[in-house]
Amino acid sequence: MERTTPPSPVRGILAPLVAAVWQAQPALLAAFSRTPRNRLLRSLAMIAGAGFIALPAFASEAPPEALEPCVELPYKMYEPSRWVMKGAKPHRWSGYNDEPVDTCLGPNRYRIPANHFYDQMGPDFQGGVVLLMQWPDLQAPLPGKRSEAERAHTLIRSSLEYVNRVSIGPLLEKFIDYPSDYRYEKLDQRDRQPPRFGLIPYYVNEQKFRAHKKERERIDGYESIDYRLENQEDWYLDRDAEGRLTTLIKCGSHLKPDGYAISEDRVEWVGPWGTSCTHRFVIPEHMLSISIDYSRVLLKDWKRFEAELRKRLKQYRVR
């Protein structure tokens, strides 16, 4: 946002006084130098003159920048809420860089480096925020280097959404109890598995799935590819000490190969296809719902992904 610095009233008062002292300085120094015992007075005069010269510089400093609030645009049915900085002008792209970009996530304002965004410029035209990390160091790609991370299969993409129309506490529970005819989208249609990476996996129960598949095909009158067991996602859950769901990760079925392999700090393509995960969690203190997408072969680092995003949001929040 462009701003102009208003003239300082203090500078207007001091400018004539400083000019008069500067013009009279030679005469003052000459008077104080006539006798040795006036050397102290001469030094004090020089210090005072320097101080008067420096005062305008301090007086001309602009006041601290006022933080403009983030405001919500008029709500439209079936469209996400949009928040923008009050009085903000359209962002002008000036080449790939890591300069901070003012960003609104609800009423919360952040200044996030441009290269952290998906397009490495800033929020999208609707104010949407998608941030990038690059495995294994979880740093943002260098400015203009996103495509290199994509080719290396190490790019991690995070979508951030402000939640203000529903309660954020039980939000994740809604993703494991869909009110639909797809029964396998409910937790009670799945079997708990041994812990993995600190998460509890849940796989679709094969017998229940095949019974549901047969019923759906009878109703629909045809066989759908959606009703194949290998196309059903595996769920990975983490809960806190009180039993509240804190992390939900949905990955491609364990019946499919990863498609990638980790070699030291590289991710290599081994085919025949890539299996991915969608990782959801919430940050109540920011009222944010976060969705992270990455290759299933990186699932082992899910805690690191959450910690890195929490750190960034705390670091770049300004209001």
C-alpha positions as CSV (number, residue, x, y, z in Angstrom):
1,M,0.0,0.0,0.0
2,E,1.4,3.4,-1.1
3,R,1.7,6.0,1.6
4,T,3.0,9.6,1.7
5,T,4.9,10.9,4.7
6,P,3.3,14.1,6.2
7,P,5.6,17.1,6.9
8,S,6.8,17.1,10.5
9,P,5.7,20.2,12.5
10,V,8.8,19.8,14.7
11,R,11.0,20.2,11.7
12,G,9.2,23.3,10.7
13,I,9.9,24.9,14.1
14,L,13.5,23.8,14.4
15,A,14.7,24.5,10.8
16,P,15.0,28.4,11.2
17,L,16.7,28.0,14.6
18,V,19.3,25.5,13.3
19,A,20.0,27.8,10.3
20,A,20.7,30.8,12.7
21,V,23.0,28.7,14.9
22,W,24.9,27.4,11.9
23,Q,25.4,30.9,10.5
24,A,26.6,32.3,13.9
25,Q,28.9,29.3,14.6
26,P,32.1,30.9,13.3
27,A,31.7,34.0,15.5
28,L,30.9,31.9,18.6
29,L,33.9,29.7,18.1
30,A,36.2,32.7,17.6
31,A,34.9,34.3,20.8
32,F,35.5,31.1,22.8
33,S,39.0,30.6,21.4
34,R,40.6,33.9,22.6
35,T,41.8,32.5,25.8
36,P,42.9,28.9,26.8
37,R,40.5,28.8,29.6
38,N,37.6,29.1,27.2
39,R,38.5,25.8,25.4
40,L,35.8,24.0,27.4
41,L,33.2,26.4,26.2
42,R,34.4,26.0,22.6
43,S,33.9,22.2,22.9
44,L,30.5,22.6,24.3
45,A,29.6,25.0,21.5
46,M,30.7,22.5,18.9
47,I,28.7,19.7,20.5
48,A,25.6,22.0,20.7
49,G,26.0,22.9,17.0
50,A,26.3,19.3,16.0
51,G,23.2,18.5,18.0
52,F,21.1,21.2,16.4
53,I,22.2,20.0,12.9
54,A,21.2,16.4,13.7
55,L,17.8,17.3,15.2
56,P,16.1,17.9,11.8
57,A,17.0,14.4,10.7
58,F,15.3,12.8,13.7
59,A,12.4,15.2,13.5
60,S,11.8,14.3,9.9
61,E,11.4,10.6,10.5
62,A,8.0,9.3,9.6
63,P,5.7,8.1,12.4
64,P,5.4,4.3,12.7
65,E,3.3,2.7,10.0
66,A,-0.3,2.3,10.9
67,L,-1.5,-1.3,10.5
68,E,-4.6,-1.3,8.3
69,P,-7.2,-3.8,9.4
70,C,-8.3,-6.8,7.4
71,V,-12.0,-6.6,6.5
72,E,-14.4,-9.1,5.1
73,L,-15.9,-8.5,1.7
74,P,-19.7,-8.9,1.3
75,Y,-20.6,-12.6,1.7
76,K,-22.0,-14.4,-1.3
77,M,-23.8,-17.8,-1.1
78,Y,-21.7,-20.8,-2.1
79,E,-18.5,-18.8,-2.2
80,P,-15.7,-18.7,0.3
81,S,-15.3,-15.7,2.6
82,R,-12.9,-13.1,1.3
83,W,-10.8,-10.9,3.5
84,V,-8.7,-8.0,2.2
85,M,-6.6,-5.3,3.8
86,K,-8.7,-2.1,4.1
87,G,-7.7,0.4,1.4
88,A,-5.3,-2.0,-0.2
89,K,-4.4,-1.5,-3.8
90,P,-3.9,-4.4,-6.3
91,H,-0.6,-6.2,-5.8
92,R,1.9,-5.3,-8.5
93,W,4.3,-8.1,-9.4
94,S,7.9,-6.8,-9.8
95,G,9.7,-10.1,-10.5
96,Y,10.3,-13.2,-8.3
97,N,11.7,-12.2,-4.9
98,D,11.4,-12.9,-1.2
99,E,9.9,-9.5,-0.2
100,P,7.1,-9.6,2.5
101,V,3.6,-9.5,1.1
102,D,0.6,-8.2,3.3
103,T,-1.8,-11.1,3.7
104,C,-5.2,-11.4,5.3
105,L,-6.4,-14.7,6.8
106,G,-9.7,-13.6,8.3
107,P,-9.1,-10.5,10.5
108,N,-5.5,-11.7,11.1
109,R,-2.8,-9.9,9.2
110,Y,0.5,-11.5,8.2
111,R,3.6,-10.4,6.2
112,I,4.7,-13.5,4.4
113,P,7.7,-13.6,1.9
114,A,6.5,-13.8,-1.7
115,N,8.4,-17.0,-2.5
116,H,6.4,-18.9,0.1
117,F,3.2,-18.6,-1.9
118,Y,2.2,-21.2,-4.5
119,D,2.7,-18.8,-7.4
120,Q,5.6,-17.2,-5.6
121,M,3.9,-13.8,-5.8
122,G,1.2,-13.6,-3.1
123,P,-2.4,-14.5,-2.4
124,D,-4.5,-15.4,-5.4
125,F,-7.1,-13.0,-6.9
126,Q,-9.7,-14.1,-4.4
127,G,-7.4,-13.7,-1.4
128,G,-6.7,-17.4,-1.2
129,V,-3.5,-18.5,0.5
130,V,-1.5,-21.5,-0.5
131,L,2.0,-21.9,0.9
132,L,4.9,-24.1,-0.2
133,M,7.5,-26.2,1.5
134,Q,10.3,-28.3,0.0
135,W,11.3,-31.6,1.5
136,P,13.5,-32.4,3.4
137,D,14.5,-29.0,4.9
138,L,10.9,-27.7,4.7
139,Q,12.1,-24.3,3.5
140,A,10.2,-22.4,0.8
141,P,11.6,-22.8,-2.8
142,L,14.0,-20.0,-3.8
143,P,12.3,-17.2,-5.8
144,G,11.4,-18.5,-9.3
145,K,12.4,-22.1,-8.5
146,R,9.1,-23.8,-7.8
147,S,9.2,-25.8,-10.9
148,E,12.5,-27.4,-9.9
149,A,10.9,-28.7,-6.6
150,E,7.9,-30.0,-8.6
151,R,10.2,-32.0,-10.9
152,A,12.1,-33.3,-7.9
153,H,8.8,-34.5,-6.4
154,T,9.6,-32.8,-3.1
155,L,7.0,-30.0,-3.1
156,I,4.6,-29.8,-0.2
157,R,1.5,-27.6,-0.7
158,S,-0.6,-26.2,2.1
159,S,-4.0,-24.4,1.8
160,L,-5.0,-22.1,4.6
161,E,-8.6,-21.1,5.2
162,Y,-10.1,-18.9,7.9
163,V,-13.0,-20.5,9.7
164,N,-15.8,-18.1,11.0
165,R,-19.2,-19.7,10.1
166,V,-18.9,-23.0,11.9
167,S,-17.2,-24.0,15.2
168,I,-13.5,-24.9,14.5
169,G,-13.3,-27.3,17.4
170,P,-15.2,-30.3,16.0
171,L,-14.4,-29.4,12.3
172,L,-12.2,-32.4,11.6
173,E,-14.9,-34.8,12.9
174,K,-17.1,-33.8,10.0
175,F,-14.6,-35.3,7.6
176,I,-14.9,-38.7,9.1
177,D,-18.7,-38.9,9.4
178,Y,-20.1,-37.8,6.0
179,P,-23.9,-37.6,5.9
180,S,-24.1,-39.4,2.6
181,D,-24.9,-42.7,1.0
182,Y,-21.2,-43.6,0.9
183,R,-21.0,-45.6,4.0
184,Y,-17.3,-46.3,3.7
185,E,-16.8,-42.5,4.3
186,K,-17.7,-43.2,7.9
187,L,-15.3,-44.4,10.6
188,D,-17.6,-47.3,11.7
189,Q,-17.2,-48.9,8.3
190,R,-13.4,-49.2,8.8
191,D,-11.1,-51.4,10.8
192,R,-8.5,-50.0,13.1
193,Q,-4.9,-51.0,12.3
194,P,-1.6,-51.0,14.3
195,P,-0.1,-47.6,14.9
196,R,2.2,-46.2,12.2
197,F,4.3,-43.0,12.4
198,G,2.4,-42.1,15.6
199,L,-0.9,-42.3,13.8
200,I,-3.8,-44.8,14.0
201,P,-4.6,-46.1,10.5
202,Y,-8.2,-47.1,9.5
203,Y,-8.8,-49.3,6.4
204,V,-12.1,-49.9,4.8
205,N,-13.7,-53.2,6.0
206,E,-13.8,-55.4,2.9
207,Q,-16.9,-57.3,3.7
208,K,-18.9,-54.2,4.6
209,F,-17.6,-52.5,1.5
210,R,-18.6,-55.3,-0.9
211,A,-22.1,-55.5,0.6
212,H,-22.5,-51.8,0.1
213,K,-21.1,-52.0,-3.4
214,K,-23.6,-54.7,-4.4
215,E,-26.5,-52.6,-3.0
216,R,-25.4,-49.4,-4.8
217,E,-25.0,-51.3,-8.1
218,R,-28.5,-52.6,-7.7
219,I,-29.9,-49.1,-7.1
220,D,-27.8,-47.4,-9.8
221,G,-28.1,-50.2,-12.4
222,Y,-24.4,-50.1,-13.3
223,E,-20.9,-50.8,-12.0
224,S,-18.8,-47.8,-11.1
225,I,-15.1,-47.5,-10.8
226,D,-15.6,-45.7,-7.5
227,Y,-16.8,-48.9,-5.9
228,R,-13.5,-50.7,-6.2
229,L,-11.7,-51.5,-3.0
230,E,-8.3,-50.3,-4.2
231,N,-9.7,-46.9,-4.9
232,Q,-10.8,-46.3,-1.3
233,E,-8.6,-44.1,0.8
234,D,-6.9,-45.1,4.0
235,W,-7.4,-42.8,7.0
236,Y,-4.8,-41.9,9.6
237,L,-5.9,-40.2,12.8
238,D,-4.3,-38.6,15.8
239,R,-6.1,-37.6,19.0
240,D,-5.2,-35.6,22.0
241,A,-5.4,-36.8,25.6
242,E,-9.1,-35.9,25.8
243,G,-9.9,-37.9,22.7
244,R,-10.4,-34.9,20.4
245,L,-9.4,-35.4,16.8
246,T,-6.4,-33.2,16.1
247,T,-5.0,-34.6,12.8
248,L,-6.7,-36.4,9.9
249,I,-4.7,-37.7,7.0
250,K,-6.4,-39.4,4.0
251,C,-4.0,-41.3,1.7
252,G,-4.4,-43.6,-1.3
253,S,-5.1,-47.2,-0.5
254,H,-2.4,-49.4,1.0
255,L,-3.3,-51.8,-1.9
256,K,-1.5,-49.4,-4.3
257,P,2.2,-48.8,-4.3
258,D,3.8,-45.5,-3.3
259,G,5.1,-44.7,-6.7
260,Y,8.1,-42.9,-5.2
261,A,11.1,-43.9,-3.2
262,I,13.3,-41.9,-0.8
263,S,17.0,-42.0,-1.5
264,E,18.9,-40.0,1.1
265,D,17.5,-36.4,0.7
266,R,15.9,-37.1,-2.7
267,V,12.5,-38.5,-3.8
268,E,12.7,-40.7,-6.9
269,W,10.0,-41.8,-9.2
270,V,9.6,-45.5,-9.5
271,G,6.0,-45.8,-10.9
272,P,3.7,-47.0,-12.1
273,W,1.7,-44.1,-10.5
274,G,2.1,-41.8,-7.5
275,T,0.0,-42.2,-4.3
276,S,-0.6,-39.0,-2.4
277,C,-2.1,-37.8,1.0
278,T,-4.3,-35.0,2.1
279,H,-3.5,-33.9,5.6
280,R,-5.9,-31.8,7.7
281,F,-5.5,-30.0,11.0
282,V,-6.6,-26.8,12.7
283,I,-4.9,-24.0,14.5
284,P,-7.7,-22.6,16.9
285,E,-5.7,-19.6,18.0
286,H,-5.6,-18.4,14.4
287,M,-9.0,-19.8,13.6
288,L,-7.4,-21.6,10.6
289,S,-8.2,-24.9,8.9
290,I,-5.1,-26.2,7.0
291,S,-5.0,-28.8,4.3
292,I,-1.6,-30.2,3.2
293,D,-0.9,-32.2,0.0
294,Y,2.2,-34.4,-0.5
295,S,3.3,-37.8,-1.7
296,R,2.5,-40.7,0.7
297,V,6.2,-41.7,0.8
298,L,6.6,-38.5,3.0
299,L,3.9,-39.4,5.5
300,K,6.5,-40.2,8.1
301,D,7.3,-36.5,8.5
302,W,3.7,-35.4,9.1
303,K,4.5,-33.9,12.5
304,R,7.3,-31.8,11.0
305,F,4.9,-30.3,8.5
306,E,2.5,-29.2,11.2
307,A,5.3,-27.7,13.3
308,E,6.7,-25.8,10.4
309,L,3.4,-24.2,9.5
310,R,2.7,-23.3,13.1
311,K,6.1,-21.6,13.3
312,R,5.7,-19.7,10.1
313,L,2.3,-18.3,11.1
314,K,3.6,-17.2,14.5
315,Q,6.7,-15.6,12.9
316,Y,4.9,-13.7,10.1
317,R,1.8,-12.5,12.1
318,V,1.8,-8.7,12.6
319,R,-1.8,-8.2,13.9
